[in-house]
Each structure stands twice: as structure tokens, then as C-alpha cells.
Amino acid sequence: MQRHLLLICVAAIMLITACAVALAASPSSSSVFPVDRDLFKFYPSLMVYEKTKANFTEPETCAGCHQQQYEEWHGSLHSLAFVDPVYQGEMNKAVKAVGKEIGRHCSSCHTPAATVTGEVSGPGLKGLSPVAKAGVSCDVCHSVSSLNHCRTPSKEPENGSLVLRPGEDGKDSPVQVKRGPHKPAEECGGGFHECKQTDFHVKADLCASCHQVYHYDKHYPLEATYLEWKHSPYAQKDIHCQDCHMVDHDTFVKTADSMTKPQRKEYRHYFNGANYLLYFLSAEAAKKSGDKQQSVRLMKQYEMAVKRLQKAAELEITSDYRNGRLAEIKVRVKNIRAGHNLPTSLTNVRQMWLEVRATDEKGKVVIASGSLNKDGSLPSNVRKFNSDGMGSDMHFAIDPWVVTAFSSHETIPPKGFKDAWFGVQVPAGTKQVTIEVKLRYRQADQQVAEKLLKAVPDDINLSRDYGVTQIPVLPVVDMISLKKVVAVRQ
């Protein structure tokens, strides 16, 4: 009997030991989204660094042979990704709320090279190298050697899921290797670097790594720009991110309308998007520092961003009659040119809404909706096209380190539409009403922007660097407007 019990105890100990070994060897985190910590050493960033003796190159060096591309990039959001004061304020708040590890989650997409080399692990700009401050620089994109999308916790692109390898260990010295979409010519690299062709530099899969942002721990998609594109007609027609964002304004419109790819000569390193506020702030900073050329460059990008927004949507107004009398006005908002949802990115922060005003023949207002309050906030009953975030407790939340789901999601899919209805009550004897509709957009709620800009690290001085002595009223872009006169009686 004792021998039997001894054998049982030995077997139990062996089983427990085997389980412990298996757990130690398996990826960590939850069973739903396990994390391979051996592969993803910068977790919660999912970027992989294949380190060699080759270092990352600052953009100014690239400018020696690629002046046009450098100047296009130099005025882009990619070049501003890390120095952006709104981003710096957001990351500063995140690190204080969650801890310094979340800094890697943010910085791996806003300054990838400096993150994997260990130069940057949190907010602030003091003492950083040009490579770090350059954000998403030339060398970042052209040092991507492969993608790790299928190996992430969610098995989708997320949180910087790409591999960086700026070069190789040569026989006598390191060899810089730069990658791009075209077959290299014999003279490619000019002796400074070698050239290799890839198949992903012209595809949305490359952009997906940083434009598909998941919660740092729960792996819920906070920004789903890539998946919005992937599930759209643009993906079905082989129109990728680069085909709309790496071209000038007219080419973007042509591509979205015809669903045909631009010619090779039409591509530019603009990376232009809707963040017109950052272009404007950075142009003011460049002007204050005395760099007139950079200020002009950034204002051109600002104008391009505004024009892009103004070409993204269309409006339709129709009237609904009951018993022969006007009862409601329907406003249809169409996403006609954005290859992702409208709006996209941090959709619980971005604001896109309808401002509707209707008057009778005497000028009396019969519909009024969507006008900003005196403090810059939106009224509670406005028709918005964005998302509302919530935390794990299912209560409203806006901070990205808290949001683990959306309680509502009202963005408009590519080539799709959303309708809004407005009831009409007109005085007796009214024969017609005039409807005026505006689709309006801004980067964030005024109070949210103020909190982020007030949270910038101590080494960023908004007055000194940007000429901002008080938080400005956030500019609103009128994307499109429409006016229509409708009869009260059918």
C-alpha cells in the first residue's frame, strides 16, 4: 500500500514538473492572446530588431542623394510623428497612468529606430539624436526586411509588427541595405548602401504595422484603419494606402474616382493625411525658428490635408412627407473617396458631425442642430460620425490605455453612407423651408486637446517652440455644405 502511494506521489510530482516546464516554454499572457516574449522583446511593442553592426542613418544623410524625396518627407506627418506635442502629451499621460513600459507601445511606431536601439523609452525630446527626433524616417521604412503580422497575439497586424534590419555584418565593415519596391539598378545606392527589392513596400500590409493599433494589453483594435481598408472595395480593386497617400491631391482624387493605380512617376513621399492641426502647429514652430522653407513646406501639406478632407464626402438632402405634409428631413452622408472609414484612426477622439439649419420664408428657424457651444464643445444631441469608447468596466472612456471596446461605432465605410433624420415643425401657412447642411470635422474635442497640450513633458515649451501662449481654439474644417429649398406640402 505504501509503495502504491509512493508511486502515485512520484507520478503527480512528475506531472506538475512537466506542466511547469511547458508553461515556462510557452508564450506568456492570456490564453486568448498569448504573447511570444522570446520573439517580441520590446513588448507591448511588437516590433522586432534584427541587430547587426549596421546603424540607422539620419534623414539628412539620405538627402545627399535623394533631395526631392527628403523634402517631401520632411514636411510630412511621418517626420513629425515623435515631436508632435499632442502625441508627447498623450504619451506623458499614459506613462504616468500605466507605467514606463507603455512608452514602448507608443514610441515603436512614432520613432521606431530609437525604440529598438533603446534610445527612447518615454516622453520628452531632450538630448535625443536626429534619428530619434526624425520619427518615421527614411531609414525606418527602407530598413523593413519582413512583416510579422501572423505572429502577433491577435494574429493580425498590430502595434508595429514589422522587422527592422538596417544592414548586414560585412567582411570588413557593416553594409547598409535599403529595401524598396523596384528592381535595383546597377548604380543603386551609390556605394553608400546596397539595394534589395521587396514585394510589400507597395502594399497596405507595410502600413498596417502602425496603422492598426490595439490596446497594449487586451489587444482590442483602437485604430482599425488597415482592416477598414482590407474590407473595402479599394482592397478588392488593388488600390492600397500608398496609391492615395503617396501622391498629390489631384492624383488622389483621380485614383479614388477611377479605382486605377497612379503611374510610377506620380508617387511622392508626402504621406499626407487629415491631421491638419499638426501641420499648422509645426509650420508656426518652423517660422518661429527662422526656417522659412520648412514653414512653407508644412503649410503646403496643411492645405493639401484640408483639400483632401473637402473631397472625401458628399451630402444628399431628401424630404419625407406624412399625410401630404413635410415631417422630416433626411441627410445622407457618403464616403466617396476615403479608402478607409470616415473618420478613421482614433475615432473616439476625432469629431465629424452635421450642422443643420432650416428656416421658413420669414427667416424663422425651424431646425437648428450641431452648432458649437460657446466653450467649443459639441451639444449632446448633435449627429456625430465617430465612436464612443469604454473601459473594462463598460463605462465611458477616452484614454487609449483605458479603452478596451467601443460602446458605439458610427463611422462611414468606404463607398458607403450613413443617414441622419431631423424632424420639422413649421408654422401654419408656411409654403417652403430652406435647408442648409454642413459636414464639419476637427481633430478632437476642445477640452481633450487642451488637456493633452497641457500635459506635454517639461522639456517642451509651447510658447518657446510653437509661439503658443494659450491653447488655441481648434480649427474646424467644413468638409462640404449643401443648401436646398423644399416644399412644405407635397
Secondary structure, 3 states (H helix, E strand, C coil): CHHHHHHHHHHHHHHHHHHHHHHHHCCECCCCCCECCCCCCCCCCCCEECCCCCCCCCHHHHCCCCHHHHHHHHCCHHHHCCCCHHHHHHHHHHHHHHCCCHHHHHHHHHCHHHHHCCCCCCCCCCCCCHHHHCCCCHHHHCCEEEECHHHCCCCCCCCCCEEECCEECCCCCCEEEEEECCCCCCCCCCCCEEEEECCCCCCHHHHHCCCCEECCCCCCEEECHHHHHHCCHHHHCCCCHHHHHCCCHHHHHHHHHHCCCCCHHHCCCCCCCCCHHHHHHHHHHHHHHCCHHHHHHHHHHHHHHHHHHHCCEEEEEEEEEECCEEEEEEEEEEECCCCCCECCCCCCCCEEEEEEEEECCCCCEEEEECCCCCCCCCCCCCCECCEEEECCCCCECCCCCCCCEEEEECCECCCCEEEEEEECCCCCCCCEEEEEEEEEEECCCHHHHHHHHHCCCCCCCHHHHHCCCCCCCCCCEEEEEEEEEEECEC
